[in-house]
Structures are given as structure tokens and as C-alpha cells.
Amino acid sequence: MLEKITSTFSGIVKKLSGKSTITEKNIEDTVEEIKMALLEADVNLRVVRRFVNSTIEEAKGEKVLKAVDPGQQFTKIIYDKMVSMLGDTKQELHLKGPDTQSIILMLGLQGAGKTTAAHKLAAKLKKDGRKPLLVACDLVRPAAVEQLSQLGQKIGVEVYKEDSKDAVKNAKESIAYARKNGYDTIIIDTAGRLQIDEEMMAELVKIKKVTDPVEVLLVADSMTGQNAVDIAKSFDEQLGLTGVILTKFDSDARGGAALSLKTITGKPILYIGTGEKTEDFEVFHPERIASRILGMGDVVSLVEKAQETMDAEAALKMQKKLQRNEFTLQDMLEQFQSVKKMGNMQSIIDMIPGMSGIDASQMDMSGMKKNEAIIQSMTYKERLNHLIIGPSRRKRIAKGSGTTVAEVNKLIKQFEKTKLMMKKVSRNRGMQGKMMNQLGLDPSMMNGMGGAGGLGGMDMSALKGMDMKKLQDLAKRFR
């Protein structure tokens, strides 16, 4: 996710960190690097100029040049400008109360991922306590109605569909159906084309007129860069967009669309699609994405994800074990299983402070599966006390897991290293380390990514009981 621009910006932040003095020459050189990074990321030229000019103007003031820590002050200016460029703060959907119908009109070109985004949004709103109805009004693309029906069935959301070939009539009748059956949110999936044309626009204008939606959302492919911005402008001129959903965000290495959209169109990015699964759909937080781009990680999102997937009692138990240095192979196995529940590994890595730029595909993920098999081939007694695993036991474990004795030996050695690392609580330098210490987390949990199949020393359980408000306040303070 945005790895190219993240790599450049995190490098810039590292160079600035800890600088005892900042000169105007330092500022000019850094801003030139930023300018080139933004242009290479396919960011709109007008946006780049505005970002560069405002950064130079603020960075050359006395606040930075005479600051106690000018490097961090300059970094904060870059961060603030990045957040502003992405949209300042997260934007919510403007939905009516549950006693009436809120209509969401989904627009976009063919191939942008409208139907998939519609079902992901329905799943999210259902989880939030709404009662959504999906409406099939894409009568152009072959099998579009069938696709939406299957996706709706998958998440337990009804899909309204008619045999009629009149999308406008279908959209209008779906409102009466929703009212009669107690649905409070209507998500209308409309037809797209390979490019913007008069026929498509005319149909969308009619649908908007008969439905009077509270939200008109453009679904755009983030990988198309500035082209997504141009498409947004065209739709907005004729239909009046209220927001944007960016799909394929997990595959976007550059970030041109995300970094240009708000400034050029004035329309906020509301959600991002981060994978193929239903749950790979996130609220767009400008400050968190800016933090990831600058290589600072995104602990708040990491904690939210952990809290959604982990058992609170088990997390507290694990935290106490780590504090007492009682970490076992059974605990390591439970860690593997907990991390897998959290979803896409690359997105998890991007959220960890100091880990941005590491490619999950380069990590030994197959090693994680192999080590899981090795531990599962051990008796419970062996998992609790690895010291009893002698040569004959290792041979039996290797045979049972379909591995070699050498691989069993390697796992045990890596486990011992992980235990030693957890005993030595690392005093992380920089703002992320300070923040983690204040949160009561052991900074060593973020080390050891190379151990035990890539995730041996990574303890996500400590995130489960985190106070979100305290975490968010601290995150703001340390930036």
C-alpha cells in the first residue's frame, strides 16, 4: 500500500529526526525531494505546488529554525500538510434516523469495483446496526445482478431485483419496498461504462432524481492515479458527488488519487478497499494514512483491528505471561493464530511503527505455516516446557509435522531468541517508542519480525485492552 511514496517519505523523516540544527538549505533540499516524490506518485501538479509552497513558507519561519528540536518540528509540518492534502479529518456518511430511509447511490466506471464496494458497505452498515437493502440497477454488465445477489447472500443482506430492464423504475420501486419491509438504508448499485458517455450519465441523473439520495458516492480505482481525479470531476459536475470510495488501495504503490482528490474536487474520501474479502474495507482516516506514508506506522488502526479479532481475557493472560517471562511454545502458536485472524499481513506490517517499507511477500510466510505445524506436532507438555524436547522427541516431531529435525531445531532456537528479546525490554528511540512506553506496551513486541517464520516475536495480544481515547490523544501528542 503506497510503498513507493512511503519509502521516500520515511527516508526523509529518518534524515530529519534528531537533527540539532536545520538550515534554509536543508529545508530547500528536503522540499525538493518531497516535490519529486509527489510527482513520481502521480499527484496532480497543482496539488504538488500548493504542498511545496506552503511547506517552504512555514518551515522557514522562526518556529522551525529556532526550535529546540527543529528536525521534529519540520517533520510535524510535513505531517500536517500531508493530512490537509488527504482531507484533514475522517468524514462520516450523512444517514437519516432508523425510522426513515437513507438512500446511497453508487456510481463509477465499469471495472472500478462498484458491486463489490456496495456489498462491503452494506456489510459494514449492518455491523453498525443499520438494516441495509442492496438494489441491483446495473442492467448493462452481464451477470452484474447475479454477482450482487451472491454477495448479498454471503453477508445476509437482501438484494432487491426485478426482471424489468428499466433501471430507473427498479430504483424507484425499491424505495417503496424498503419502506414496506423496514429497511433503513438503501444502497443502489448502478451501471458503469468503460468511459463516461451521455447514455450512462442520463440514466444516472434520472435515478438520482427519482430516489433523492443522501449520499452520491463515486467508486474509483485508486491505481488509475490522476485519471481517477478527472473521472471524479466529470461525475461531480453532472451529479454532485458527496464522497469517494477508493478501491484496490492495497495494490496502489503510488497514491496519486488519494493525495489529489480532496484538493482538486473538494470531495472527501470516505472508504478504501484494502483487499478482496468483505472485511477488507476501511474508513479513510487522513491522519492515519499520513502517518503510514511518513513511516510512523498506525498504532490506532492496529489496536482497533486487534480489538475486533482478539479475546480480551486471553489477551490479558498473554500480557501477564510476557511480563513474568513465562512465554511458551503454546503461546507462540496462539500468536500465529491470532495474527492470521487479523487479515492481510501487509496491512498489519504497514501499521507497525518503524516497519513501513517491509514487503510482506519477502517475509517467510510459508515458514510461519511450517512452524505452526511443528508446534502442533508437539505434546502439550512439550509446548509448555521446550527444555524437555531432546533428540528422540525432535525426531518424532519432525516426522509428525512433515519437516526435518534441522527445521525443528531452528524453530526451538528462534523461540529461545524471542524469549531472550522479550526479557530485554528495548528502549525504543523516537516518538513511536515513547508512545508505546506511555501506553504500557513493551516496545520489543515490534522487534523479532524475522524470528520464527517472520512473526515469532510479535505480540499482538497486548493491544487488546488498550484505551482507544488515550491512544488517540497520545498519537496526536507525539506527532
Secondary structure, DSSP 8 states (H G I E B T S, - for coil): --HHHHHHHHHHHHHHTT-S---HHHHHHHHHHHHHHHHHTT--HHHHHHHHHHHHHHHTSHHHHT-SSHHHHHHHHHHHHHHHHHTSS--------TTS-EEEEEE--TTS-HHHHHHHHHHHHHHTT--EEEEEE--SSTTHHHHHHHHHHHHT--EE--S-S-HHHHHHHHHHHHHHHT--EEEEEE---SS--HHHHHHHHHHHHHH--SEEEEEEEGGGTHHHHHHHHHHHHHH---EEEEESGGG-SS-HHHHHHHHHH---EEEEE-SSSTT-EEE--HHHHHHHHTT---HHHHHHHHHHHS-HHHHHHHHHHHHTT---HHHHHHHHHHHHHT--HHHHHHHSTT-TT--GGGS-HHHHHHHHHHHHTS-HHHHH-GGG--HHHHHHHHHHHT--HHHHHHHHHHHHHHHHHHHS-----HHHHHHHHHTT--GGGGS-TTSTTTTTT---GGGTT--HHHHHHHHHHH-
